[in-house]
């Protein structure tokens, strides 16, 4: 067995940590044992299916078009997932899909336009998945924050509108707060990388035997792209959601937070 192939025995051995987590949950009566077991089983099934499909997409003889189709499916499912996670956010399906599409276009244009990585199935799918996956959490956060801000500060916003402010000016302080709240976690993660923790991509490359300096440069490129992707998606969701919360005659629409 080489350093990059753990085999089924190694995989089963790593499951011992899940057993420990379940045991701790039972000991402390956290009532999470079933959730931990289900999450572990679901992750195994999903990843095995994805691994099987990726073998077809990443085959050296496969057309790169299959990789782009995979990315298109990821964008659609990301929008559907966002609608499921934050149903209280109006129009989150199309806003989320637009945000993920924008992230893909911008990030992959930079990656491939500057020749950071070659245009191949083995780079397109993983990189697109990384950008979308990291952006989704921030999209959920900014959507929830804007709905909360506009609901809690409705009187203040309407007072600004009554004084003659346009909808964009009346909403700006609250939208800005939501954008900051959504961006700060990724900024803090970027600041702590290397000192507090080693990111997954770098760890995987080192385990695969890649030179440490090469692993660092690749990880840096990815971290920059992730931060840019998060900023892009948060802006699309935040600004798009803010605009649709106002009517054409500058009135704040009624918000229904019961879906949350």
Backbone as a ProteinNet text record, in pm:
[ID]
protein_1_A
[PRIMARY]
XXXXXXXXXXXXXXXXXXXXXXXXXXXXXXXXXXXXXXXXXXXXXXXXXXXXXXXXXXXXXXXXXXXXXXXXXXXXXXXXXXXXXXXXXXXXXXXXXXXXXXXXXXXXXXXXXXXXXXXXXXXXXXXXXXXXXXXXXXXXXXXXXXXXXXXXXXXXXXXXXXXXXXXXXXXXXXXXXXXXXXXXXXXXXXXXXXXXXXXXXXXXXXXXXXXXXXXXXXXXXXXXXXXXXXXXXXXXXXXXXXXXXXXXXXXXXXXXXXXX
[TERTIARY]
85.1	0	87.9	65.2	145.9	83.7	150.9	110.7	-18.8	-65	-185.4	-303.3	-288.9	-397.1	-416.3	-524.1	-542.4	-610.2	-681.3	-747.8	-871.4	-947.7	-1070.8	-1042.4	-930.1	-894.7	-868.9	-799	-772.8	-899.6	-991.5	-1118.6	-1200.4	-1205.4	-1278.1	-1212	-1078.5	-1007.7	-1040	-1054.4	-1086.7	-1227.2	-1312.4	-1449.3	-1449.7	-1336.4	-1326.5	-1353.2	-1317.3	-1342.1	-1491.5	-1567.1	-1712.6	-1771.3	-1717.4	-1762.6	-1736.8	-1621.3	-1589.2	-1688.8	-1720.4	-1815.5	-1953.1	-1996.1	-2126	-2123.7	-2012	-1999.3	-2003.9	-1934.9	-1936	-2076	-2147.6	-2283.7	-2374.3	-2357.6	-2439.9	-2404.1	-2275.2	-2228.8	-2283.4	-2278.8	-2324.4	-2473.5	-2541.1	-2684.5	-2716.5	-2638.1	-2658.5	-2768.4	-2808.9	-2911.6	-2871.4	-2742.9	-2692.2	-2638.3	-2647.3	-2588.8	-2649.2	-2780.3	-2845.4	-2808	-2799.3	-2762.9	-2620.5	-2529.6	-2390.4	-2380.8	-2450.5	-2446.6	-2507	-2620.8	-2685.8	-2599.8	-2539.4	-2453.1	-2333.7	-2276.1	-2160.7	-2198.8	-2312.7	-2357.4	-2394.3	-2462.9	-2502.7	-2379.9	-2282.4	-2160.2	-2089.1	-2085.1	-2018	-2085.7	-2218.4	-2292.6	-2275	-2290.5	-2279.1	-2141	-2038.5	-1902.1	-1863.1	-1910.5	-1880.7	-1946.4	-2070.4	-2137.9	-2067.4	-2029	-1957	-1822.7	-1754.7	-1625.5	-1639.4	-1745	-1768.1	-1794.4	-1878.7	-1909.8	-1787	-1706.7	-1587.1	-1486	-1481.5	-1391.1	-1425.8	-1554.2	-1596.3	-1562.2	-1588.3	-1564.2	-1415.2	-1335.5	-1192.7	-1108	-1171.5	-1097.8	-1023.2	-893.6	-814.9	-874.4	-949.5	-1007.5	-1148.5	-1203.2	-1339.2	-1338.1	-1446.7	-1458.4	-1470.6	-1406.7	-1414.3	-1556.8	-1640.2	-1779.4	-1853.7	-1818.8	-1884	-1855.1	-1733.8	-1698.7	-1783.5	-1804.7	-1886.3	-2031.7	-2080.9	-2217.6	-2229.5	-2127.6	-2125	-2133	-2057.3	-2056.6	-2195.2	-2260.3	-2394.6	-2492.8	-2481.5	-2568.1	-2540	-2413.1	-2378.2	-2440	-2438.4	-2495.3	-2644.8	-2715.1	-2859.8	-2890.1	-2817	-2841.2	-2804.3	-2705.8	-2670.7	-2786.4	-2850.6	-2966.7	-3080.6	-3105	-3211.3	-3178.9	-3052	-3010.1	-3028	-2995.3	-3012.6	-3159.9	-3247	-3390.3	-3437.7	-3380.2	-3418.4	-3366.3	-3247.8	-3186.9	-3245.9	-3277.7	-3328.5	-3457.6	-3564.5	-3691.3	-3751.1	-3706	-3760.4	-3708.5	-3605.9	-3546.8	-3621.5	-3685.6	-3762.5	-3672.1	-3715.5	-3641.9	-3506	-3483.2	-3349.4	-3310	-3408.4	-3375.6	-3303.4	-3363.3	-3298.5	-3179.4	-3186	-3071	-2951.6	-2979.2	-2871.4	-2811	-2896.2	-2845.5	-2761.5	-2809.3	-2733.9	-2600.4	-2601.2	-2477.9	-2376.3	-2422.9	-2332.3	-2279.1	-2364.8	-2321.6	-2216.9	-2239.5	-2142.7	-2008.7	-2015	-1892.9	-1814.4	-1885.1	-1818.1	-1754	-1829.7	-1778.6	-1655.4	-1666.3	-1555.7	-1433.4	-1453.2	-1339.1	-1270	-1347.8	-1285	-1223	-1280.1	-1218.4	-1079.6	-1067.9	-936.7	-841.5	-892.3	-807.4	-750.3	-839.1	-794.9	-742.9	-793.7	-746.4	-601.1	-560.2	-421.9	-335.1	-392.9	-315.6	-274	-352.8	-319.5	-327.9	-432.8	-449.4	-488.6	-458	-498.6	-648	-707.1	-849.6	-868.2	-891.5	-911.7	-1023.2	-1081.6	-1186.8	-1140.3	-1015.2	-964.1	-945.5	-946.8	-936.1	-1071.1	-1149	-1276.3	-1372.1	-1396	-1496.2	-1454.9	-1336.1	-1300.3	-1294.7	-1239.7	-1228.8	-1366	-1453	-1588.7	-1661.6	-1646.9	-1710.1	-1658.6	-1529.4	-1470.1	-1522.6	-1532.8	-1581.9	-1728.9	-1810	-1952.2	-1974	-1905.7	-1923.4	-1889.3	-1780.1	-1740.4	-1829.7	-1887.2	-1973	-2110.6	-2159	-2296.6	-2321.8	-2227.3	-2244.2	-2259.4	-2178.1	-2186.3	-2315	-2363.2	-2490	-2606.1	-2606.2	-2708.4	-2702.3	-2582.3	-2564.2	-2611.8	-2572.4	-2611.3	-2761.1	-2821.8	-2966	-3042.6	-3005.6	-3072.8	-3051.3	-2929	-2897.6	-2976.2	-2991.7	-3066.2	-3213.1	-3272.4	-3412.8	-3430.9	-3337.7	-3347	-3330.2	-3230	-3204.4	-3324	-3378.7	-3487.7	-3617.2	-3631.5	-3749.2	-3739	-3621.4	-3602.3	-3591.4	-3535.9	-3513.3	-3612.1	-3726.2	-3824.1	-3864.3	-3887.8	-3928.7	-3820.5	-3695.3	-3586	-3576.9	-3591	-3582	-3697.2	-3817.2	-3932.3	-3921.1	-3857.7	-3835.5	-3740.6	-3638.9	-3546	-3618.8	-3704.8	-3780.7	-3874.5	-3935.3	-4027.1	-3955.5	-3826.4	-3747.3	-3698.9	-3736.7	-3702.5	-3584.4	-3529.6	-3417.9	-3466.6	-3381.3	-3410.3	-3394.4	-3452.9	-3445.7	-3301.5	-3213.1	-3072.9	-3003.9	-3033.9	-2972.7	-3032	-3163.3	-3228.1	-3180.7	-3150.9	-3113.2	-2964	-2882.7	-2737.9	-2675.6	-2703.6	-2637.6	-2668.7	-2789.8	-2832.7	-2779	-2776.4	-2716	-2566.9	-2502.8	-2359.4	-2328.8	-2411.1	-2391.1	-2403.2	-2501.5	-2522.1	-2405.3	-2355.8	-2241.4	-2117.6	-2093.9	-1979.3	-1990.3	-2109.1	-2130.3	-2101.3	-2141.2	-2121.8	-1977.6	-1904.4	-1766.6	-1663.2	-1691.9	-1592.7	-1544.3	-1632.5	-1581.1	-1477.1	-1499.9	-1402.6	-1273.7	-1285.1	-1164.9	-1082.3	-1149	-1078.6	-1015.3	-1084.4	-1027.7	-902.7	-906.4	-790.2	-673.2	-702	-596.7	-531.5	-610.2	-559.1	-492.5	-505	-452.6	-301.2	-255.4	-112.7	-64.3	-125.5	-83.9	-169.1	-300.8	-391.7	-426.6	-440.8	-476.4	-417.7	-403	-359.8	-482.8	-508	-628.7	-628.2	-748.3	-765.1	-684.4	-683.9	-611.9	-462.6	-406.3	-263.8	-233.4	-316.6	-297	-302.8	-399.5	-411.2	-290.2	-239.7	-122.1	1.4	16.4	132.2	122.7	2.4	-16.3	8.6	-17.6	4.2	149.3	235.8	378	426.7	340.9	381.5	475.9	572.9	666	588.6	632.4	559.4	544.4	647.2	639	539.8	536.7	437.6	296.4	280.7	150.1	105.2	198.9	166.7	121.4	191.9	155.6	17.8	-9.8	-141.3	-250.3	-223.2	-322.1	-345.9	-241.3	-257.1	-346.2	-321.4	-404.7	-550.4	-573.6	-710.7	-774.8	-699.1	-754.3	-793.2	-710.3	-742.6	-869.7	-879.3	-996.4	-1122.2	-1108.9	-1224.9	-1273	-1180.1	-1218.2	-1286.5	-1230.6	-1292.9	-1430.4	-1443.9	-1573.3	-1678	-1638.1	-1731.3	-1775.6	-1680.5	-1715.1	-1810.9	-1785.6	-1871.9	-2012.7	-2024.3	-2157.1	-2234.5	-2166.8	-2232.5	-2285.2	-2208.1	-2251.5	-2373.3	-2371.4	-2485.4	-2611.9	-2601.4	-2717.2	-2761.2	-2666.5	-2699.9	-2762.8	-2699.6	-2750.4	-2878.3	-2881.4	-3001.5	-3121.6	-3099.7	-3209.2	-3258.2	-3164.9	-3203	-3291.5	-3252.6	-3331.3	-3473.5	-3489.1	-3622.5	-3710.4	-3652	-3732.8	-3802.5	-3774.3	-3838.1	-3918.3	-4030.1	-4111.3	-4049.8	-4103.8	-4051.3	-4072.4	-4170	-4193.6	-4131.9	-4027.6	-3945.2	-4020.8	-4098.6	-4163.3	-4106.8	-4088.6	-4034.9	-4145.6	-4119.2	-4219.7	-4233.9	-4350.5	-4375.2	-4296.8	-4223.5	-4142.6	-4211.8	-4208.6	-4267.3	-4155.3	-4126	-4016.7	-4066.7	-4193.8	-4249.9	-4190.5	-4138.8	-4080.1	-3954.9	-3891.1	-3769.1	-3797.3
-120.4	0	124.3	217.6	338	446.9	564.2	669.7	738.4	718	786.8	691.9	569.1	472.1	403.2	436.6	380.9	245.2	216.2	86.8	78.7	-29.5	-47.5	-71.9	-138.1	-162.2	-31.2	59.7	190.1	270.8	260.5	332.4	281.5	149	89.9	131.4	134.7	176.4	319.1	408.3	547.6	561.3	461	464.6	453.5	413.9	406	542.2	649.8	783.8	813.8	758.7	776.1	701.6	583.2	505.1	583.1	649.4	730.3	845.1	910.6	1022.1	975.2	859.3	804.7	768.1	710.4	672.8	795.3	902.2	1025.4	1085.5	1078.9	1130.9	1053.1	921.3	838.6	862.8	876.3	896.8	1027.7	1134.6	1265.6	1290.4	1188	1198.2	1319.3	1332.9	1443.1	1413.9	1287	1244.3	1273.7	1254.9	1278.7	1151.9	1039.9	916.1	878.5	885.9	849.4	947	1074.4	1174.6	1153.2	1121.1	1096.7	974.8	867.7	745.8	769.7	841.1	868.6	958.4	1062.5	1152.5	1077.8	988.5	911.4	817.9	748.7	657.6	733.8	845.5	925.1	979	1028.2	1079.9	970.9	849.1	738.4	706.1	697.6	665.7	775.5	900.9	1013.3	1021.4	1008.5	1020.5	903.5	784.2	669.6	685.5	734.9	759.1	868.6	975.8	1083.9	1034.7	953.3	898.9	815	733.2	651.5	739.5	843.6	933.5	1013.5	1054.9	1132.5	1051.9	921.9	838.2	845.8	860.5	873.6	1011.9	1114.4	1251.7	1281	1227.6	1257.9	1163.3	1073	983.4	1067.6	1042.2	1122.1	1124	1021.1	1012.8	1071.5	1113.3	1169.3	1313.2	1354.3	1491.8	1588.7	1704.5	1804.9	1859.4	1835.9	1882.1	1819.5	1694.7	1628.7	1703.3	1756.9	1833.6	1960.4	2027.2	2149.1	2117.6	2004.3	1962.6	1939.4	1876.6	1852.5	1985.2	2085.4	2216.5	2280.9	2269.5	2325.8	2262.1	2131.4	2061.8	2111	2132.2	2182.4	2319	2406.3	2540.2	2531.7	2446.8	2431.5	2374.5	2270.9	2210	2304.8	2389.8	2488.5	2584.1	2629	2716.4	2648.3	2521.6	2445.4	2424.9	2400.3	2380	2507.5	2621	2748.6	2775	2741.1	2759.2	2672.7	2553.9	2464.3	2514.6	2572.6	2617.7	2748.7	2839.5	2971.1	3004.7	2930.6	2956.1	3091.3	3152.7	3283	3397	3370.1	3473.3	3477.2	3588.2	3597	3581.6	3499.3	3485.5	3421.8	3345.5	3290.6	3189.4	3123.5	3024.2	3088.8	3192.3	3253.3	3338.3	3402.3	3480.1	3390	3275.3	3182.7	3121.9	3084.9	3028.5	3131.5	3255.5	3362.7	3385.9	3384.4	3405.9	3295.3	3168.8	3057.6	3061.4	3099.2	3110.7	3220.8	3331.8	3442.3	3399.5	3326.5	3276.4	3188.4	3097.7	3006.5	3083.1	3175	3250.8	3332.3	3404.1	3491.1	3410	3312.3	3238.1	3153.2	3081.6	2997.2	3080.6	3199.8	3288.8	3331.8	3360	3397.5	3278.2	3162.3	3042.8	3003.5	2994.8	2947.2	3060	3181.9	3295.1	3328.5	3316.8	3344.8	3218.8	3107.4	2983.5	2927.1	2956.5	2902.2	2750.1	2697.5	2553.8	2527.2	2410.1	2376.9	2347.1	2367.6	2340.8	2191.8	2119.1	1974.7	1936	1819.3	1772.9	1761.6	1721.7	1702.8	1834.5	1946.8	2077.1	2149.4	2136.1	2209.1	2170.2	2039.8	1993.3	2020.4	1981.2	2007.1	2155.1	2237.1	2379.7	2446	2410.5	2466.2	2425.5	2299.8	2253.5	2325.2	2353.1	2423.8	2566.6	2634.8	2772.8	2779.1	2688.6	2688.3	2650.1	2544.9	2497.9	2602.6	2674.1	2777.5	2900.3	2926.5	3044.4	3023.5	2901.3	2876	2915.6	2884.7	2918.6	3068.5	3144.2	3290.3	3343.3	3278.2	3319.7	3299.5	3187.2	3162.3	3270.2	3302.1	3399.6	3538.5	3583.4	3719.1	3727	3620.5	3621.2	3632.8	3551.1	3555.8	3689.9	3742.8	3868	3985.3	3989.1	4099.1	4092	3972.9	3958.4	4001.1	3960.6	3997.4	4148.2	4205.6	4349.1	4431.1	4396	4474.3	4455.1	4339.9	4318.1	4394.2	4386.6	4450	4602.1	4651.5	4795.8	4857.2	4793.5	4842.2	4987.3	5022.2	5159.5	5259.6	5223.7	5314.5	5332.4	5220.7	5228.6	5311	5289.5	5364.3	5512.2	5540.8	5681	5747.6	5676	5728.7	5753.3	5659.1	5675	5795.6	5812.8	5925.1	6059.4	6059.7	6183.1	6211.1	6123.9	6148.5	6070	5978.7	5898.1	5796.6	5770.5	5662.7	5529.2	5423.6	5292.9	5250	5278.9	5237	5307	5435.8	5509.9	5467.7	5443.8	5404.3	5267.8	5179.3	5042.4	5024.2	5117.7	5096.3	5057.4	5125.6	5086.8	4944.2	4898.3	4766.2	4657.1	4689.2	4595.7	4583.2	4695.3	4693.4	4606.6	4616.8	4534.4	4386.1	4351.5	4212	4159.9	4240.4	4199.8	4178	4268.3	4254.3	4127	4102.1	3982.7	3855.6	3852.7	3733.5	3715.5	3824.1	3815.9	3791.2	3837.3	3828.2	3685.1	3582.8	3447.3	3400.4	3427.5	3384.2	3465.1	3592.4	3675	3621.6	3588.3	3535.3	3400.1	3318	3188.9	3209.4	3306.1	3334.9	3385	3466.4	3519.1	3409.5	3309.1	3205.7	3089.9	3083.8	2969	2958.8	2836.7	2812.7	2825.2	2915.5	2934.4	2850.9	2858	2785.1	2648.3	2639.3	2511.1	2502.3	2379.8	2356	2320.9	2394.4	2370.5	2233	2191.3	2057.9	2031.7	2126.2	2105.1	2085.8	2170.6	2160.6	2029.5	1993.4	1867.9	1749.7	1751.4	1642.9	1633.3	1747.4	1747.5	1695.4	1737.6	1689.9	1539.5	1490.8	1346.9	1269.5	1336	1271.6	1274.5	1339	1339.9	1460.1	1562.5	1682.7	1765.3	1831.6	1916.8	2020.9	2045.4	2134.2	2274.5	2327.4	2462.3	2468	2364.7	2358.6	2350.7	2272.2	2260.9	2395.6	2471.9	2603.4	2700	2703.3	2797.1	2763.2	2634.1	2593.7	2632.8	2608.4	2642.7	2793.1	2872.3	3017.5	3063.2	3008.3	3043.8	3009.2	2893.5	2851.6	2940	2976.3	3060.8	3198.3	3253	3382.1	3370.7	3262.4	3240.9	3220.8	3149.1	3125.8	3256.9	3337.6	3466	3554.5	3556.9	3634.8	3581.1	3448.8	3387.1	3418.2	3411.2	3442.8	3588.6	3678.6	3820.3	3843.7	3774.4	3789.4	3739.3	3620	3561.3	3640.5	3685	3763.9	3895.8	3956.8	4083.1	4062.3	3954.5	3927.3	3903.5	3818.8	3789.6	3914.8	3982.7	4097.7	4211.4	4250.7	4363.5	4325.7	4202.5	4158.8	4146.6	4092	4076.9	4212.8	4302.6	4436.8	4505.3	4493.5	4560.1	4505.6	4375.6	4319.1	4336.6	4382.8	4409.5	4544.6	4621.3	4750.8	4753.8	4825.6	4842.3	4949.5	4961.9	5061.4	5204.7	5225.2	5360	5376.2	5298.5	5314.5	5285.6	5179.3	5133.3	4997.5	4977.5	4851.1	4747.1	4632.9	4527	4462.6	4403.5	4332.7	4202.2	4174.6	4053.7	3949.9	3826.2	3715.6	3622.9	3624.6	3541.8	3410.6	3381.7	3258.9	3134.3	3144	3026.9	2980.4	3067.9	3028.8	2944.6
0	0	0	-97.1	-100.3	-14.2	-11.2	81.2	41.4	-83.8	-128.6	-146.3	-100.8	-113.8	20.2	90.4	224.7	220	110.9	99.9	187.3	167.8	245.1	393	421.7	562	634.7	565.8	625.7	645.2	547.9	559.4	677.8	692.4	805.7	937	937.4	1058.3	1097.9	996.8	1027.7	1086	1061	1114	1266.4	1324.1	1469.8	1534.2	1462.8	1516.3	1521.4	1426.6	1429.3	1548.3	1574.9	1689.8	1819	1825.5	1943.3	1957.9	1845.9	1850.1	1896.5	1847.8	1888.6	2037	2080.5	2221.6	2312.1	2273	2351.9	2356.8	2243.6	2239.5	2334.6	2335.5	2425.3	2570.6	2597.2	2734.3	2792.1	2709.9	2756.4	2728.4	2673.9	2644	2556	2449.5	2355.9	2254.5	2247	2152.3	2007	1978.4	1842.9	1778.1	1846.9	1794.8	1660.1	1650.9	1525.1	1414.1	1446.8	1346.5	1297.1	1389.5	1350.7	1259.7	1296.9	1215.6	1077.5	1074.6	946.7	859.3	919.5	842.7	784.5	862.9	816.4	701.8	717.2	612	485.3	502.6	386	313.4	388.3	326.8	248.4	304.6	236.1	103.9	105.8	-17.3	-120.6	-77.4	-170.6	-232	-149.2	-200.1	-290	-257	-343.1	-479.5	-479.5	-607.3	-687.3	-617.6	-684.4	-736.4	-655.2	-698.8	-824.1	-829.9	-948.7	-1070.6	-1052	-1163.2	-1206	-1108.5	-1140.6	-1221.3	-1198.6	-1277.2	-1425.3	-1455.5	-1595.2	-1649.7	-1568.2	-1612.6	-1624.9	-1531.5	-1527.3	-1611.2	-1680.2	-1770.2	-1873.8	-1894.5	-1990.5	-2130.4	-2166.2	-2300	-2306.9	-2192	-2189.2	-2239.2	-2302	-2350.8	-2233.8	-2246.5	-2140.9	-2127.4	-2229	-2222.6	-2104.7	-2070	-1956.5	-1826	-1814.6	-1694.9	-1685.4	-1799.2	-1798.7	-1767.4	-1815.1	-1782	-1631.9	-1573.7	-1429.5	-1354.4	-1399.8	-1335	-1343.7	-1460.3	-1476.7	-1378.6	-1359.3	-1264.6	-1122.6	-1088.5	-955.6	-929.8	-1030.1	-1015.1	-985.3	-1060.1	-1040.4	-902.4	-863.6	-733.5	-619.7	-641.2	-538.9	-515.4	-624.5	-610.2	-537	-569.1	-501.7	-353.9	-324.5	-185.3	-103.9	-164.5	-95.4	-66.3	-161	-137.2	-21.3	-9	100.3	234.1	234.1	359.5	409.7	319.7	362.7	288.1	315.9	246.2	279.5	388.7	426.6	339.8	258.1	172.8	39.8	6.6	-118.7	-241.8	-336.8	-462.2	-449.4	-342.1	-320	-427.2	-488.5	-591.5	-708.5	-766.6	-882	-841.2	-724.7	-677.4	-649	-582.9	-551.6	-676.6	-771.5	-897	-972.1	-975.5	-1041.7	-972.7	-838.8	-763.8	-791.6	-792.4	-818.5	-961.5	-1056.1	-1195.4	-1210	-1141.8	-1146	-1087.2	-976	-912.7	-1008.6	-1076.3	-1169.5	-1284.4	-1343.5	-1457.9	-1418.6	-1307	-1264.6	-1222.4	-1134.2	-1080	-1186.8	-1267.7	-1369.9	-1481.1	-1507.5	-1605.7	-1558.8	-1428.9	-1372.8	-1374.3	-1328.5	-1318.9	-1454.3	-1553	-1684.1	-1772.4	-1751.1	-1830.4	-1803.4	-1677.8	-1641.1	-1639.7	-1680.2	-1688.4	-1554.6	-1448.2	-1316.3	-1319.2	-1382.2	-1401.3	-1546	-1598.7	-1735.6	-1743.5	-1860.4	-1879.8	-1905.3	-1797.4	-1803.8	-1706.9	-1730.3	-1642.3	-1498.6	-1476.8	-1341.3	-1266.9	-1338.3	-1272.3	-1268.7	-1375.5	-1384.8	-1272.7	-1257.6	-1161.4	-1016.3	-973.1	-832.9	-797.9	-888	-858.8	-853.7	-947.3	-945.3	-817.8	-779.4	-656	-533.6	-532.3	-419.2	-409.4	-523.3	-523	-479.9	-534.7	-501.3	-354.8	-310.2	-173.5	-69.4	-90.5	5.3	-2.2	-118.1	-133.4	-73.6	-72.7	-29.4	115.8	203.1	344.4	363.4	292.4	303	241.8	136.1	74.9	171.3	242	343.4	451.1	493.6	600.9	560	440.3	398.8	373.7	320	297.8	427.9	525.3	655.4	724.5	711.5	780.3	723.5	591.7	529.8	568.4	563	602.1	747.7	834.3	975.2	995.2	927.6	941.3	894.8	779.7	723.2	801.6	866.6	949.4	1081.2	1142.4	1272.8	1262.2	1151.1	1134.4	1035.1	1019.6	922.1	948.8	1075	1107.8	1067.2	1090	1054.5	902.9	830.3	684.2	628.4	680.1	630.7	668	780.8	817.7	718.4	676.3	575.9	443.6	407	283.2	292.8	410.2	429.9	420.1	450.5	441.8	299.8	208.3	67.8	14.8	94.5	46.8	-56.9	-155.4	-248.9	-176.6	-233.6	-168	-145.3	-241.9	-229.3	-113.1	-93.8	16.2	150.8	153.4	277.7	325.2	230.6	266.5	287	238.3	234	368.2	480.4	606.3	649.3	624.1	668.5	574.4	446.1	350	376.6	407.6	435.9	557.5	661.5	780.9	748.8	665	627.6	545.2	452.9	370.4	456.1	550.1	639.3	723	777	858.9	780.5	653.6	571.1	525.9	511.9	461.3	570.7	690.8	799.4	825.3	831.6	858.1	757.1	627.9	527.3	536.1	570.1	588.2	704.4	814.8	931.2	900.1	821.9	781.5	698.7	607.5	522.6	606.9	707.8	794.5	877.4	916.5	1007.1	934.2	802.4	729.6	746.4	772.3	787.2	930.3	1008	1146.9	1241.5	1221.5	1308.9	1251.9	1122	1060.6	920.8	872.2	735	651.7	543.1	462.8	397.6	356.6	301.4	176	82.5	-43.1	-17.4	66.5	97.6	168.7	264.4	336.4	241.2	149.8	53.2	-37.5	-81.8	-169.4	-96.5	28.7	107	128.9	161.8	180.1	50.6	-62.2	-192.3	-235.1	-155	-185.3	-263.2	-281	-352.5	-265.3	-328	-254.4	-173.7	-50	40.8	-16.9	-81.5	-137.5	-252.9	-335	-442.8	-385.4	-279.2	-214.5	-159.3	-104.9	-48.4	-157.8	-270.1	-376.9	-434.9	-450.9	-501.3	-401.5	-272.7	-169.6	-163.6	-178.2	-177.6	-292.2	-410.1	-525.4	-498.9	-439.5	-409.9	-303.7	-200.9	-95.5	-150	-238.4	-298.8	-382.8	-458.1	-542.3	-458.6	-348.2	-261.2	-200	-151.3	-91.3	-195.1	-316.4	-423	-460	-460.4	-493.9	-388.2	-262.7	-153.8	-162.9	-187.5	-199.3	-316.6	-427.8	-545.6	-518.3	-463	-438.3	-334.4	-230	-125.5	-182.7	-271.6	-332.8	-421.5	-500.3	-588.5	-505.5	-402.7	-318.3	-242.7	-179.3	-96	-174	-283.4	-361.2	-436	-488.6	-560.2	-468.2	-349.5	-253.6	-205.4	-178.3	-133.6	-237.6	-364	-469.1	-477.3	-464.7	-482.4	-358.7	-248.6	-129.4	-135.7	-240.5	-256.9	-385.9	-382.4	-502	-591.9	-711.8	-805.7	-757.4	-666.8	-613.1	-473.7	-446.6	-325.8	-195.8	-195.9	-72.7	-34.6	95.9	145	146.8	83.7	79	216.4	241	365.3	365.5	471.9	482.7	568.6	522.6	597.6	641.7	771.9	824.1	881	863.3	921.5	860.7	735.9	669.3	738	814.9	884.7	1006.6
[MASK]
++++++++++++++++++++++++++++++++++++++++++++++++++++++++++++++++++++++++++++++++++++++++++++++++++++++++++++++++++++++++++++++++++++++++++++++++++++++++++++++++++++++++++++++++++++++++++++++++++++++++++++++++++++++++++++++++++++++++++++++++++++++++++++++++++++

